[in-house]
Amino acid sequence: MKKISKKIGACKQFNEISADMTHIVWDSRSKKAFESSWTDFINKFNLYDNNWLVGLYEEHDRWVPIFLSNSMRST
């Protein structure tokens, strides 16, 4: 999440993108909810071609809190 401003800060909708992404990452109550919200997020902002976000999603099980609920979380 710390890299979001570097990676998509140039987007004119940056504040809304950042707020939505933060909500999805930290407030998802289930894995299914995260995945559904992420898909809606990508669709809403038309971010299909953002390689950074594609890569993040591919590794979401390593950094999204709901996927780490049974293991230690790093800050």
PATORPA-591563 format. One line per field, with one value per atom (N, C-alpha, C, O): residue number from 0; residue in three letters; atom name; x, z, y. Coordinates in steps of 0.2 Angstrom, whole numbers, plus 2048, in hexadecimal, padded with zeros to 3 digits. Layout:
N
nr <- NUM  ...
rest <- ALA  ...
atom <- CA  ...
px <- X  ...
pz <- Z  ...
py <- Y  ...
// end
This chain:
75
nr <- 0  0  0  0  1  1  1  1  2  2  2  2  3  3  3  3  4  4  4  4  5  5  5  5  6  6  6  6  7  7  7  7  8  8  8  8  9  9  9  9  10  10  10  10  11  11  11  11  12  12  12  12  13  13  13  13  14  14  14  14  15  15  15  15  16  16  16  16  17  17  17  17  18  18  18  18  19  19  19  19  20  20  20  20  21  21  21  21  22  22  22  22  23  23  23  23  24  24  24  24  25  25  25  25  26  26  26  26  27  27  27  27  28  28  28  28  29  29  29  29  30  30  30  30  31  31  31  31  32  32  32  32  33  33  33  33  34  34  34  34  35  35  35  35  36  36  36  36  37  37  37  37  38  38  38  38  39  39  39  39  40  40  40  40  41  41  41  41  42  42  42  42  43  43  43  43  44  44  44  44  45  45  45  45  46  46  46  46  47  47  47  47  48  48  48  48  49  49  49  49  50  50  50  50  51  51  51  51  52  52  52  52  53  53  53  53  54  54  54  54  55  55  55  55  56  56  56  56  57  57  57  57  58  58  58  58  59  59  59  59  60  60  60  60  61  61  61  61  62  62  62  62  63  63  63  63  64  64  64  64  65  65  65  65  66  66  66  66  67  67  67  67  68  68  68  68  69  69  69  69  70  70  70  70  71  71  71  71  72  72  72  72  73  73  73  73  74  74  74  74
rest <- MET  MET  MET  MET  LYS  LYS  LYS  LYS  LYS  LYS  LYS  LYS  ILE  ILE  ILE  ILE  SER  SER  SER  SER  LYS  LYS  LYS  LYS  LYS  LYS  LYS  LYS  ILE  ILE  ILE  ILE  GLY  GLY  GLY  GLY  ALA  ALA  ALA  ALA  CYS  CYS  CYS  CYS  LYS  LYS  LYS  LYS  GLN  GLN  GLN  GLN  PHE  PHE  PHE  PHE  ASN  ASN  ASN  ASN  GLU  GLU  GLU  GLU  ILE  ILE  ILE  ILE  SER  SER  SER  SER  ALA  ALA  ALA  ALA  ASP  ASP  ASP  ASP  MET  MET  MET  MET  THR  THR  THR  THR  HIS  HIS  HIS  HIS  ILE  ILE  ILE  ILE  VAL  VAL  VAL  VAL  TRP  TRP  TRP  TRP  ASP  ASP  ASP  ASP  SER  SER  SER  SER  ARG  ARG  ARG  ARG  SER  SER  SER  SER  LYS  LYS  LYS  LYS  LYS  LYS  LYS  LYS  ALA  ALA  ALA  ALA  PHE  PHE  PHE  PHE  GLU  GLU  GLU  GLU  SER  SER  SER  SER  SER  SER  SER  SER  TRP  TRP  TRP  TRP  THR  THR  THR  THR  ASP  ASP  ASP  ASP  PHE  PHE  PHE  PHE  ILE  ILE  ILE  ILE  ASN  ASN  ASN  ASN  LYS  LYS  LYS  LYS  PHE  PHE  PHE  PHE  ASN  ASN  ASN  ASN  LEU  LEU  LEU  LEU  TYR  TYR  TYR  TYR  ASP  ASP  ASP  ASP  ASN  ASN  ASN  ASN  ASN  ASN  ASN  ASN  TRP  TRP  TRP  TRP  LEU  LEU  LEU  LEU  VAL  VAL  VAL  VAL  GLY  GLY  GLY  GLY  LEU  LEU  LEU  LEU  TYR  TYR  TYR  TYR  GLU  GLU  GLU  GLU  GLU  GLU  GLU  GLU  HIS  HIS  HIS  HIS  ASP  ASP  ASP  ASP  ARG  ARG  ARG  ARG  TRP  TRP  TRP  TRP  VAL  VAL  VAL  VAL  PRO  PRO  PRO  PRO  ILE  ILE  ILE  ILE  PHE  PHE  PHE  PHE  LEU  LEU  LEU  LEU  SER  SER  SER  SER  ASN  ASN  ASN  ASN  SER  SER  SER  SER  MET  MET  MET  MET  ARG  ARG  ARG  ARG  SER  SER  SER  SER  THR  THR  THR  THR
atom <- N  CA  C  O  N  CA  C  O  N  CA  C  O  N  CA  C  O  N  CA  C  O  N  CA  C  O  N  CA  C  O  N  CA  C  O  N  CA  C  O  N  CA  C  O  N  CA  C  O  N  CA  C  O  N  CA  C  O  N  CA  C  O  N  CA  C  O  N  CA  C  O  N  CA  C  O  N  CA  C  O  N  CA  C  O  N  CA  C  O  N  CA  C  O  N  CA  C  O  N  CA  C  O  N  CA  C  O  N  CA  C  O  N  CA  C  O  N  CA  C  O  N  CA  C  O  N  CA  C  O  N  CA  C  O  N  CA  C  O  N  CA  C  O  N  CA  C  O  N  CA  C  O  N  CA  C  O  N  CA  C  O  N  CA  C  O  N  CA  C  O  N  CA  C  O  N  CA  C  O  N  CA  C  O  N  CA  C  O  N  CA  C  O  N  CA  C  O  N  CA  C  O  N  CA  C  O  N  CA  C  O  N  CA  C  O  N  CA  C  O  N  CA  C  O  N  CA  C  O  N  CA  C  O  N  CA  C  O  N  CA  C  O  N  CA  C  O  N  CA  C  O  N  CA  C  O  N  CA  C  O  N  CA  C  O  N  CA  C  O  N  CA  C  O  N  CA  C  O  N  CA  C  O  N  CA  C  O  N  CA  C  O  N  CA  C  O  N  CA  C  O  N  CA  C  O  N  CA  C  O  N  CA  C  O  N  CA  C  O  N  CA  C  O  N  CA  C  O  N  CA  C  O  N  CA  C  O
px <- 804  800  804  802  80A  80F  811  813  811  813  80E  80F  808  802  803  801  806  806  80C  80B  811  816  813  815  80F  80D  807  807  803  7FD  7FB  7F6  800  7FF  7FD  7FA  7FF  7FE  7F7  7F5  7F3  7EC  7E8  7E9  7E4  7DF  7DB  7D8  7D9  7D4  7D8  7D6  7DE  7E3  7E0  7E0  7DD  7DA  7D4  7D4  7D0  7CB  7CD  7CB  7D2  7D5  7D9  7D8  7DC  7E0  7DB  7DC  7D6  7D1  7CD  7CD  7CB  7C8  7CD  7CB  7D3  7D8  7D9  7D9  7DA  7DB  7D5  7D6  7CF  7C9  7C9  7C8  7CA  7CA  7CF  7CE  7D5  7DB  7DA  7DA  7D8  7D8  7D1  7D0  7CC  7C5  7C1  7BB  7C4  7C1  7C0  7C5  7BA  7B9  7BA  7B9  7BB  7BC  7C0  7C0  7C3  7C6  7C2  7C4  7BC  7B7  7B6  7B5  7B4  7B3  7B9  7B7  7BF  7C5  7C5  7C5  7C4  7C5  7BF  7C1  7B9  7B4  7B5  7B4  7B7  7B8  7BE  7BE  7C3  7C9  7C7  7C9  7C3  7C0  7BC  7BD  7B8  7B4  7B8  7B7  7BD  7C2  7C6  7C6  7C8  7CC  7C7  7C9  7C1  7BC  7BA  7BA  7B9  7B6  7BB  7B9  7C2  7C7  7CA  7CF  7C8  7CB  7D3  7D6  7D5  7DC  7DE  7E3  7DB  7DD  7E5  7E8  7E7  7EE  7F3  7F9  7F1  7F6  7FA  7F8  801  805  806  807  807  808  802  803  7FC  7F6  7F5  7F3  7F6  7F6  7FB  7F9  801  806  804  805  801  7FF  7F9  7F9  7F5  7EF  7F2  7F0  7F7  7FA  7FD  7FD  7FF  802  7FE  801  7F7  7F3  7F3  7F2  7F4  7F4  7FA  7FA  7FF  805  805  809  800  800  7F9  7F9  7F3  7ED  7EB  7EB  7EA  7E8  7E4  7E5  7DE  7D9  7DD  7DB  7E1  7E5  7EA  7ED  7EC  7F2  7EF  7F3  7E8  7E5  7E8  7E7  7EA  7ED  7F4  7F7  7F7  7FF  801  7FD  807  80A  809  80B  807  807  80D  810  810  816  813  80E  816  814  818  817
pz <- 800  800  800  7FE  803  803  7FC  7FB  7F7  7F0  7EC  7E6  7EE  7EA  7E7  7E1  7EB  7E8  7E2  7DE  7E3  7DE  7D8  7D2  7D9  7D3  7CF  7C9  7D3  7CF  7D1  7D0  7D4  7D6  7D1  7D2  7CB  7C5  7C2  7BE  7C4  7C2  7C5  7CB  7C1  7C3  7C8  7CC  7C9  7CE  7D4  7D8  7D5  7DA  7E1  7E4  7E3  7EA  7EB  7F0  7E6  7E6  7E6  7E9  7E1  7E0  7E7  7E9  7EA  7F0  7F6  7F9  7F6  7FB  7FA  7FF  7F4  7F3  7F4  7F7  7F2  7F3  7FA  7FC  7FE  805  808  80D  807  80A  808  80C  802  7FF  803  805  803  806  80E  810  811  819  81C  821  818  81B  818  81A  813  811  816  81A  817  81D  81B  81F  814  812  80C  808  80A  804  7FE  7F9  7FE  7F8  7F7  7F2  7FD  7FD  7FA  7F6  7FC  7F9  7F2  7EE  7EF  7E8  7E4  7DF  7E7  7E3  7E3  7DE  7E9  7E9  7E5  7E2  7E5  7E0  7D9  7D5  7D7  7D0  7CE  7C9  7D3  7D2  7D2  7CE  7D6  7D6  7CF  7CD  7CD  7C6  7C1  7BD  7C1  7BC  7BD  7B8  7C3  7C4  7C1  7BE  7C2  7C0  7BA  7B7  7B6  7B0  7B1  7AD  7B6  7B7  7B5  7B8  7B0  7AD  7AB  7AC  7A8  7A5  7AA  7A8  7B0  7B5  7B8  7BC  7B5  7B7  7BE  7C1  7C2  7C9  7CD  7D1  7CB  7CE  7CC  7D1  7C6  7C4  7C8  7CB  7C9  7CD  7D4  7D8  7D7  7DE  7DF  7E4  7DA  7DB  7DB  7DE  7D6  7D6  7DC  7DD  7E0  7E7  7ED  7F2  7EC  7F1  7F7  7FD  7F6  7FC  801  806  7FE  803  806  80B  805  808  80A  80E  808  80A  811  811  815  81C  81D  821  819  81A  818  81A  813  811  816  816  81A  81F  826  82B  827  82D  831  837  82E  832  832  835  830  831  833  834  835  837  832  82C  834  82F  831  836  82B  82C  82A  827  82D  82C  827  826
py <- 7FA  800  806  80C  806  80C  80E  814  809  80B  80E  80F  80E  810  817  818  81C  822  822  826  81E  81E  81B  81C  815  811  814  813  817  81A  821  823  824  82B  830  835  82E  833  832  837  82D  82D  833  835  835  83B  839  83D  833  830  82D  829  82F  82C  82C  826  831  831  82C  828  82B  827  81F  81B  81E  818  816  810  81A  819  817  812  81B  819  813  80F  811  80B  805  800  806  800  7FF  7F9  804  804  800  7FC  802  7FF  7F7  7F3  7F6  7EF  7EB  7E5  7ED  7E9  7E8  7E3  7EE  7ED  7EB  7E9  7EC  7EB  7E5  7E4  7E1  7DB  7D6  7D5  7D4  7CF  7C8  7C3  7C6  7C0  7C0  7C5  7BA  7BA  7BB  7BE  7B8  7B9  7C1  7C3  7C4  7CB  7CF  7D4  7CD  7D1  7D0  7D5  7CA  7C8  7CC  7CE  7CC  7CF  7D7  7DA  7DA  7E1  7E3  7E8  7DF  7E0  7E1  7E5  7DC  7DC  7E2  7E5  7E4  7EA  7F0  7F4  7F0  7F6  7F7  7FC  7F1  7F1  7F4  7F8  7F1  7F3  7FA  7FE  7FC  803  809  80E  807  80C  80A  80D  805  803  802  804  7FE  7FD  7F6  7F3  7F3  7ED  7EC  7E7  7F2  7F2  7F4  7F5  7F5  7F8  7F2  7EE  7F1  7EB  7EA  7E5  7F0  7F0  7ED  7E8  7EF  7EC  7E5  7E1  7E3  7DC  7D8  7D2  7DA  7D6  7D6  7D1  7DB  7DB  7D6  7D2  7D6  7D1  7CA  7C5  7C9  7C2  7BF  7B9  7C4  7C2  7C4  7C5  7C5  7C8  7C3  7C6  7BD  7B9  7BA  7B7  7BE  7BF  7C6  7C7  7CA  7D1  7D3  7D8  7D0  7D3  7CF  7C9  7D4  7D1  7CB  7C7  7CB  7C5  7BF  7BA  7BF  7B9  7B7  7B1  7BC  7BA  7B9  7B9  7B8  7B8  7B2  7B2  7AD  7A7  7A6  7A2  7AC  7AC  7B3  7B7  7B4  7BA  7BF  7BE  7C5  7CB  7CF  7D0  7D2  7D6  7DD  7DE  7E2  7E9  7ED  7F3
// end
